[in-house]
């Protein structure tokens, strides 16, 4: 599901970028960055966090969490905070983009490691599954940081 979402977000960003009146590398990178932050890290993760907090039993069953796990509630609140910061990127942009990129890049890098380790410990790690985990987690970190660097935001004076 998240792989399809990533593809949709990237295609939408490409269409938007192709229609810019004055395209430049920084502007195109910012468009991609905003699409990733809002379309992959913002809206979907907001929905996930609300589902996790409002229907913890169903979310626990879906994600194979032990029932009543306090970490699940913590994760729901953390996702809520990070998704809201990502959604604020539309409004504030510029150096504000650094905060959600750092949060999500660190999160998705860690999530890649945790998922691969968990799958390996279960004895189910295959090349295809590893590639899927990387595409829906690790690749997001690379895309976010790459787009942030290409956007020139890190070179702006505040």
MODELLER restraints for C-alpha pairs under 7 A, 6 or more apart:
rsr = mdl.restraints
at = mdl.atoms
rsr.add(forms.Gaussian(group=physical.xy_distance, feature=features.Distance(at['CA:2:A'], at['CA:136:A']), mean=6.15, stdev=0.5))
rsr.add(forms.Gaussian(group=physical.xy_distance, feature=features.Distance(at['CA:3:A'], at['CA:135:A']), mean=6.88, stdev=0.5))
rsr.add(forms.Gaussian(group=physical.xy_distance, feature=features.Distance(at['CA:3:A'], at['CA:136:A']), mean=5.68, stdev=0.5))
rsr.add(forms.Gaussian(group=physical.xy_distance, feature=features.Distance(at['CA:6:A'], at['CA:40:A']), mean=6.59, stdev=0.5))
rsr.add(forms.Gaussian(group=physical.xy_distance, feature=features.Distance(at['CA:9:A'], at['CA:35:A']), mean=6.24, stdev=0.5))
rsr.add(forms.Gaussian(group=physical.xy_distance, feature=features.Distance(at['CA:9:A'], at['CA:36:A']), mean=6.61, stdev=0.5))
rsr.add(forms.Gaussian(group=physical.xy_distance, feature=features.Distance(at['CA:9:A'], at['CA:39:A']), mean=5.98, stdev=0.5))
rsr.add(forms.Gaussian(group=physical.xy_distance, feature=features.Distance(at['CA:13:A'], at['CA:31:A']), mean=6.34, stdev=0.5))
rsr.add(forms.Gaussian(group=physical.xy_distance, feature=features.Distance(at['CA:13:A'], at['CA:32:A']), mean=5.33, stdev=0.5))
rsr.add(forms.Gaussian(group=physical.xy_distance, feature=features.Distance(at['CA:13:A'], at['CA:35:A']), mean=5.95, stdev=0.5))
rsr.add(forms.Gaussian(group=physical.xy_distance, feature=features.Distance(at['CA:17:A'], at['CA:28:A']), mean=5.52, stdev=0.5))
rsr.add(forms.Gaussian(group=physical.xy_distance, feature=features.Distance(at['CA:17:A'], at['CA:31:A']), mean=6.48, stdev=0.5))
rsr.add(forms.Gaussian(group=physical.xy_distance, feature=features.Distance(at['CA:25:A'], at['CA:150:A']), mean=6.73, stdev=0.5))
rsr.add(forms.Gaussian(group=physical.xy_distance, feature=features.Distance(at['CA:25:A'], at['CA:151:A']), mean=6.88, stdev=0.5))
rsr.add(forms.Gaussian(group=physical.xy_distance, feature=features.Distance(at['CA:26:A'], at['CA:150:A']), mean=5.62, stdev=0.5))
rsr.add(forms.Gaussian(group=physical.xy_distance, feature=features.Distance(at['CA:26:A'], at['CA:151:A']), mean=3.80, stdev=0.5))
rsr.add(forms.Gaussian(group=physical.xy_distance, feature=features.Distance(at['CA:26:A'], at['CA:152:A']), mean=5.78, stdev=0.5))
rsr.add(forms.Gaussian(group=physical.xy_distance, feature=features.Distance(at['CA:27:A'], at['CA:151:A']), mean=6.31, stdev=0.5))
rsr.add(forms.Gaussian(group=physical.xy_distance, feature=features.Distance(at['CA:29:A'], at['CA:147:A']), mean=4.89, stdev=0.5))
rsr.add(forms.Gaussian(group=physical.xy_distance, feature=features.Distance(at['CA:29:A'], at['CA:150:A']), mean=5.70, stdev=0.5))
rsr.add(forms.Gaussian(group=physical.xy_distance, feature=features.Distance(at['CA:29:A'], at['CA:151:A']), mean=4.89, stdev=0.5))
rsr.add(forms.Gaussian(group=physical.xy_distance, feature=features.Distance(at['CA:30:A'], at['CA:147:A']), mean=6.60, stdev=0.5))
rsr.add(forms.Gaussian(group=physical.xy_distance, feature=features.Distance(at['CA:30:A'], at['CA:151:A']), mean=5.22, stdev=0.5))
rsr.add(forms.Gaussian(group=physical.xy_distance, feature=features.Distance(at['CA:32:A'], at['CA:147:A']), mean=6.73, stdev=0.5))
rsr.add(forms.Gaussian(group=physical.xy_distance, feature=features.Distance(at['CA:33:A'], at['CA:144:A']), mean=6.11, stdev=0.5))
rsr.add(forms.Gaussian(group=physical.xy_distance, feature=features.Distance(at['CA:33:A'], at['CA:147:A']), mean=5.51, stdev=0.5))
rsr.add(forms.Gaussian(group=physical.xy_distance, feature=features.Distance(at['CA:33:A'], at['CA:148:A']), mean=6.65, stdev=0.5))
rsr.add(forms.Gaussian(group=physical.xy_distance, feature=features.Distance(at['CA:34:A'], at['CA:89:A']), mean=6.97, stdev=0.5))
rsr.add(forms.Gaussian(group=physical.xy_distance, feature=features.Distance(at['CA:34:A'], at['CA:90:A']), mean=6.74, stdev=0.5))
rsr.add(forms.Gaussian(group=physical.xy_distance, feature=features.Distance(at['CA:37:A'], at['CA:86:A']), mean=5.26, stdev=0.5))
rsr.add(forms.Gaussian(group=physical.xy_distance, feature=features.Distance(at['CA:38:A'], at['CA:86:A']), mean=5.91, stdev=0.5))
rsr.add(forms.Gaussian(group=physical.xy_distance, feature=features.Distance(at['CA:38:A'], at['CA:87:A']), mean=5.45, stdev=0.5))
rsr.add(forms.Gaussian(group=physical.xy_distance, feature=features.Distance(at['CA:41:A'], at['CA:83:A']), mean=5.94, stdev=0.5))
rsr.add(forms.Gaussian(group=physical.xy_distance, feature=features.Distance(at['CA:41:A'], at['CA:86:A']), mean=6.49, stdev=0.5))
rsr.add(forms.Gaussian(group=physical.xy_distance, feature=features.Distance(at['CA:42:A'], at['CA:83:A']), mean=4.24, stdev=0.5))
rsr.add(forms.Gaussian(group=physical.xy_distance, feature=features.Distance(at['CA:42:A'], at['CA:84:A']), mean=6.49, stdev=0.5))
rsr.add(forms.Gaussian(group=physical.xy_distance, feature=features.Distance(at['CA:42:A'], at['CA:86:A']), mean=5.11, stdev=0.5))
rsr.add(forms.Gaussian(group=physical.xy_distance, feature=features.Distance(at['CA:42:A'], at['CA:87:A']), mean=5.32, stdev=0.5))
rsr.add(forms.Gaussian(group=physical.xy_distance, feature=features.Distance(at['CA:43:A'], at['CA:83:A']), mean=6.84, stdev=0.5))
rsr.add(forms.Gaussian(group=physical.xy_distance, feature=features.Distance(at['CA:45:A'], at['CA:79:A']), mean=6.16, stdev=0.5))
rsr.add(forms.Gaussian(group=physical.xy_distance, feature=features.Distance(at['CA:45:A'], at['CA:83:A']), mean=5.73, stdev=0.5))
rsr.add(forms.Gaussian(group=physical.xy_distance, feature=features.Distance(at['CA:46:A'], at['CA:79:A']), mean=6.76, stdev=0.5))
rsr.add(forms.Gaussian(group=physical.xy_distance, feature=features.Distance(at['CA:46:A'], at['CA:80:A']), mean=5.53, stdev=0.5))
rsr.add(forms.Gaussian(group=physical.xy_distance, feature=features.Distance(at['CA:46:A'], at['CA:83:A']), mean=5.36, stdev=0.5))
rsr.add(forms.Gaussian(group=physical.xy_distance, feature=features.Distance(at['CA:49:A'], at['CA:76:A']), mean=4.49, stdev=0.5))
rsr.add(forms.Gaussian(group=physical.xy_distance, feature=features.Distance(at['CA:49:A'], at['CA:77:A']), mean=6.68, stdev=0.5))
rsr.add(forms.Gaussian(group=physical.xy_distance, feature=features.Distance(at['CA:49:A'], at['CA:79:A']), mean=5.49, stdev=0.5))
rsr.add(forms.Gaussian(group=physical.xy_distance, feature=features.Distance(at['CA:49:A'], at['CA:80:A']), mean=5.32, stdev=0.5))
rsr.add(forms.Gaussian(group=physical.xy_distance, feature=features.Distance(at['CA:51:A'], at['CA:59:A']), mean=6.83, stdev=0.5))
rsr.add(forms.Gaussian(group=physical.xy_distance, feature=features.Distance(at['CA:52:A'], at['CA:59:A']), mean=5.34, stdev=0.5))
rsr.add(forms.Gaussian(group=physical.xy_distance, feature=features.Distance(at['CA:52:A'], at['CA:76:A']), mean=5.62, stdev=0.5))
rsr.add(forms.Gaussian(group=physical.xy_distance, feature=features.Distance(at['CA:53:A'], at['CA:73:A']), mean=6.39, stdev=0.5))
rsr.add(forms.Gaussian(group=physical.xy_distance, feature=features.Distance(at['CA:53:A'], at['CA:76:A']), mean=5.84, stdev=0.5))
rsr.add(forms.Gaussian(group=physical.xy_distance, feature=features.Distance(at['CA:57:A'], at['CA:67:A']), mean=6.62, stdev=0.5))
rsr.add(forms.Gaussian(group=physical.xy_distance, feature=features.Distance(at['CA:60:A'], at['CA:66:A']), mean=6.57, stdev=0.5))
rsr.add(forms.Gaussian(group=physical.xy_distance, feature=features.Distance(at['CA:60:A'], at['CA:67:A']), mean=6.16, stdev=0.5))
rsr.add(forms.Gaussian(group=physical.xy_distance, feature=features.Distance(at['CA:82:A'], at['CA:100:A']), mean=6.86, stdev=0.5))
rsr.add(forms.Gaussian(group=physical.xy_distance, feature=features.Distance(at['CA:85:A'], at['CA:100:A']), mean=5.96, stdev=0.5))
rsr.add(forms.Gaussian(group=physical.xy_distance, feature=features.Distance(at['CA:86:A'], at['CA:100:A']), mean=5.39, stdev=0.5))
rsr.add(forms.Gaussian(group=physical.xy_distance, feature=features.Distance(at['CA:89:A'], at['CA:96:A']), mean=6.62, stdev=0.5))
rsr.add(forms.Gaussian(group=physical.xy_distance, feature=features.Distance(at['CA:89:A'], at['CA:97:A']), mean=5.86, stdev=0.5))
rsr.add(forms.Gaussian(group=physical.xy_distance, feature=features.Distance(at['CA:94:A'], at['CA:153:A']), mean=5.92, stdev=0.5))
rsr.add(forms.Gaussian(group=physical.xy_distance, feature=features.Distance(at['CA:95:A'], at['CA:153:A']), mean=5.84, stdev=0.5))
rsr.add(forms.Gaussian(group=physical.xy_distance, feature=features.Distance(at['CA:101:A'], at['CA:144:A']), mean=5.95, stdev=0.5))
rsr.add(forms.Gaussian(group=physical.xy_distance, feature=features.Distance(at['CA:101:A'], at['CA:145:A']), mean=6.61, stdev=0.5))
rsr.add(forms.Gaussian(group=physical.xy_distance, feature=features.Distance(at['CA:104:A'], at['CA:141:A']), mean=6.89, stdev=0.5))
rsr.add(forms.Gaussian(group=physical.xy_distance, feature=features.Distance(at['CA:105:A'], at['CA:141:A']), mean=4.18, stdev=0.5))
rsr.add(forms.Gaussian(group=physical.xy_distance, feature=features.Distance(at['CA:105:A'], at['CA:144:A']), mean=6.73, stdev=0.5))
rsr.add(forms.Gaussian(group=physical.xy_distance, feature=features.Distance(at['CA:108:A'], at['CA:137:A']), mean=4.98, stdev=0.5))
rsr.add(forms.Gaussian(group=physical.xy_distance, feature=features.Distance(at['CA:108:A'], at['CA:138:A']), mean=5.77, stdev=0.5))
rsr.add(forms.Gaussian(group=physical.xy_distance, feature=features.Distance(at['CA:108:A'], at['CA:140:A']), mean=6.90, stdev=0.5))
rsr.add(forms.Gaussian(group=physical.xy_distance, feature=features.Distance(at['CA:108:A'], at['CA:141:A']), mean=5.94, stdev=0.5))
rsr.add(forms.Gaussian(group=physical.xy_distance, feature=features.Distance(at['CA:109:A'], at['CA:137:A']), mean=6.77, stdev=0.5))
rsr.add(forms.Gaussian(group=physical.xy_distance, feature=features.Distance(at['CA:109:A'], at['CA:138:A']), mean=5.34, stdev=0.5))
rsr.add(forms.Gaussian(group=physical.xy_distance, feature=features.Distance(at['CA:109:A'], at['CA:141:A']), mean=6.31, stdev=0.5))
rsr.add(forms.Gaussian(group=physical.xy_distance, feature=features.Distance(at['CA:111:A'], at['CA:137:A']), mean=6.61, stdev=0.5))
rsr.add(forms.Gaussian(group=physical.xy_distance, feature=features.Distance(at['CA:112:A'], at['CA:133:A']), mean=6.34, stdev=0.5))
rsr.add(forms.Gaussian(group=physical.xy_distance, feature=features.Distance(at['CA:112:A'], at['CA:134:A']), mean=6.30, stdev=0.5))
rsr.add(forms.Gaussian(group=physical.xy_distance, feature=features.Distance(at['CA:112:A'], at['CA:137:A']), mean=5.51, stdev=0.5))
rsr.add(forms.Gaussian(group=physical.xy_distance, feature=features.Distance(at['CA:112:A'], at['CA:138:A']), mean=5.56, stdev=0.5))
rsr.add(forms.Gaussian(group=physical.xy_distance, feature=features.Distance(at['CA:116:A'], at['CA:130:A']), mean=6.64, stdev=0.5))
rsr.add(forms.Gaussian(group=physical.xy_distance, feature=features.Distance(at['CA:119:A'], at['CA:125:A']), mean=5.28, stdev=0.5))
